[in-house]
Amino acid sequence: MIVKQEETLTINVKPGWTKGTKVTFEGKGDEKPGYLPADIIFTIQEKRHELFKRTGDDLEIVVEIPLVKALTGCSLSVPLLGGETMSIHVSEVIYPGYEKVIHGQGMPNVKGDKRGDLRITFLVKFPAELSDEQRSETCSILE
């Protein structure tokens, strides 16, 4: 006699699990007379985040800053994965593609108590226009 039966299975996704992690429920799949019940295997996929990109246990974020702050240094508030923010100060000259690493603010590592890093890449926003006077002043300052 074949009976249709429903069962709810729960997966407790652990922080730091990566794409491709498999969760197996042994013997919880379809059954046929004369055969062992099948296994159900779920494969973890990652959902795209609006701010962060994951690379291993590291998180990457891109922050845009104006040219004046890139040249003179700045303090800024950077979002963290849990929804909090962290204030950081950058005193170096920030050039296009400059990266600052905040250790221990990335994804948790499943195998230990360590966390990955937060890698902040800066995009420098250049002015769209400069007057002749501004160009002249800029040249005299930078030469």
Secondary structure, DSSP 8 states (H G I E B T S, - for coil): --------------TT--TT-EEEETT-S---TTS----EEEE------SS-EEETTEEEEEEEEEHHHHHH-EEEEEE-TTS-EEEEEE-S---TT-EEEETT-S-B-TTSS-B--EEEEEEEE--S---HHHHHHHHHHH-
